[in-house]
Amino acid sequence: MDPLVGLVQPTSLVEAELLIATFVLCSLIGLERQMRQKSAGYRTHVLVGLGSCAFTLVSAYGFAAVLGNEVNLDPSRIAAQIVSGIGFLGAGVIFKGRSMVRGLTTAATVWVSAAVGMACGSGMLSLGLTLTALHLITLFLIAPLVRRVPGPDRHRLLRVTYADGRGALRDILATATGAGFTNSIENSRKITGNDGEPKIVMDIRFLGRPPVRDLIPPLLEVAGVERVSLAKNQGRSGSEADDD
């Protein structure tokens, strides 16, 4: 019995080439996530891609020895199972907070890594290259430009009324930062509440990917905060309440 049987096959060179191509392309995808310090980084994307490529290669070449007149090969069956399985892995990197969902882009990149691996595994290197290029163009070039497009939140402020002297402002800003917003204080004034206690009414501009309305419920849970409402920016002279 030849000791190389099972180790070296006629398709071994092609399989090695496709695995290396998968490794390179998924490394590019994984590096982008790693630089952004996401939960699924370089290792996850490379391993997902290599696994998908290997499964596809097995479905394409692994059962050649059992083919015959009565045995048909259907490589699409394993490919379909990869698509189903990656859905569970992608769901594991999605986290839902009180007011926002995180990890959707990372889950999508895991999905793309699997597609790149399947494309390379099936010998469609041009598809894998094009998919990787479009993925990187989307995240590095187009997405930053889209974030610069002015949205309605640029003209809206949150008017926050909170008790003075209890450290509420620190918690307000920390809550907003944790939800993915940046902030700038436009103006503030001190008033006396109906209970006779000093209050601070502050107009704060919050910018971020989630709608600014989504920030109202978590801010209302901050100790010392009594009221949060939307306000339209009216320039340097002040702002106007907007409770629609």
N, C-alpha and C positions, 0 to 999 in steps of 0.2 A: 504494500500500500504506500503510495506516494505521501510523504509527510507534509508536503505543501498543499495537499488537497484540503480545501476549506480555508486556507490561509491566503493563498494567491488565486484569484479568479480572473477570467478574461476581462471583467469589468472593474477590477481593483483600481486601475489607474484613473478611470473616469470617476469612480466613487471618491477617491482621495482628492481629485481636482474640485469636485463639487462641494465636498466638506470644507476644503480650504477657502473656497469662494464664500461659503456661508459664514465661516469664521470671520473673514475680513469685513463683510457687509454688516453682519450683526454687531461686530465690534464698533463700527461707526455709529450705529443706532444706540448701543449701550453707553458709549462714551458721552453722548449728549445728555442722557438721563443721569449718568454718574456726576457730570459737572454741575448739574442742577440739584444734586444731593437728594434724589428721589428714592423711594423705598425699594423699587426694583431698578437696580443699576446695571453696571457692565456685565457682571457675572450672570445675572438672571437672563438678560437678553441674548447673550452668546450661547448659553446652555439651551434656552428655548429654541433658538435657531438651529443649533447643531442637532438637537433631538428631533426636531421636525424634519430636517434634512435626512437624518438616518432612517426615520420611519418611512419616508417617501422612497428612499433608495431600497429599503427592504421590500416594500410593496412592489417596486419596479423590477428588481433583479433577484430578490431573495428566494423566490419559489420556482425558478426556472427548472430545477431538477425534477419537479413533480408534474410539470406540464405534460400533457398528452392529449390524445384525441378526446378523452372523456373529462379532462380537467381544464377549466378555463381560468385565466388570471384576470382579476378586476382590481387594478391598483387604486382605483378611486375609493374603495371601501376604507382602506387605511387612512387616506387623505381626509375623508369625511370624519373619521374618529379623531384625528388631530384637531380639526376645527372645533369639535364639541369639547374636547379636553382642555384646549387653551382658554375656552370661555370660563372655566372654573378657576384657572390660574389667574386670569385677568381680574376676576371678581375679588380675588384675595388682596389686591393692592388698592381697592377703592374703599375709602373711609368716609362715613357720613357723620358730620358734626351736627350741632343744634341748628345751624343756619346755612351750612354749605356742604358741598360734597367735594372731596379731594381724591386725586388719583386717577381720574378718568383718562387724562392724557397718557399717564404711565401704563394703564391697562391697554390703551390703544396701541402703544408702541410694542408691548408684549405680543399683541395680536399681529402687528406688522412683522415682527421678528419671526414669528411662526410662518407667515406667508412667504417671507424671504427664504427661509429654510426649505419650505416645500417647493418653491420655484427652482431653487438651486438643485435640490434633490432630484427633481424631475428633468434636469438638464436644460431648464429655461433660464440660462444665465443672463440674457438680455433683460428678461422680466425682472429678475432679482436686482440687477444693477439699476434699472429705471425706477423700481419701487423704492430702493434705498435713497436714490438721488432726490426723488420727489418728497420723501419723508423728511430728509434733512433740509431741503429748501423750505418746506412748510414750517418747520420748527425754528430754523435759524434766520430766515429771511422774511417770510410772509407774516408769521405770527407777531413778531415785534412791530411790524408796520400796522397791522390790524389794531394792536393795542394803542397805537398813537391816534387812531381815528377818534375825534371828539364824540362823546356820548352824552346822554341827558344828565348823567350824574355830575358832569363838569359844571353844570349850572345849578346844582342843588347842594344845600347844606343840611346838616342835622342840627336842630336847635335842642340842646340838652339842658334840662333844669335839674340841678342837683344841690344837695345840702353842702354848705360851706364848712370847711375845716375837718372833713372826715376822710380825706384822701381819695375821694371818688374820681377825680380827674385822672389820677394815675391808673386806676382800674379801668376807666373808660378807654383810655388810649391803648392799654395792654390788650383789652378785649378786641378792639378794632384791628390791632396788628396781628393778633392770633387768627383773625378771620380773613387775613389777606389784604387788608386795606392800609394805605398810607394816609396821613392826616395833616392838616394845617388848621390852626385856630384863626378864624377870621375876626371875631370880636367877642367881647364878653362884658357883662355888667352885673352888678350886685343888687339884689332886691330883697325885700322882706316878705316872707311868705305869710299865708293866712294864719299860720300857727305862731307867727311872731319871730320865727327863726330866720337867720340870714340864708339866702339862696344865691346861687350863681346861675345865670342864664348865658349859655355860651353857644355861639354858632361855629360849627366845625365842618370843614370840608373833608370828606372821606373819598379817596379814589382807590379803585380796585376792580378786579374782574367781576365779582358778584354785584348785583344791583344794590344800591345803597339802602333800599328798603329792607333788605335782608339783615341789615345790621341793627335794626330797631329792637327786635325781640331780645337778643342777648344783652343789649345795653340797658334795657329795662330791668334786667335781672341783677345789674350791678348794685351793690349796697350804696344807698344814698341818692341814687338817681330817682327822680320823681316823675319826670316827663321827657319824652323824646318825640320830636315831630320833624317832618320835612319842611324845609324853607327854601325858597328860591332866592338865588343871589341877585341883589340889586346894585351891585357895584360896591364901591368903598363906603357909600353912605349907610349901608345896612342891608337888611334882608327882609323878605316878606314871608309870612307863614304860608305853607302849602300842604294842607291836610287832605288832598284829594285821594 
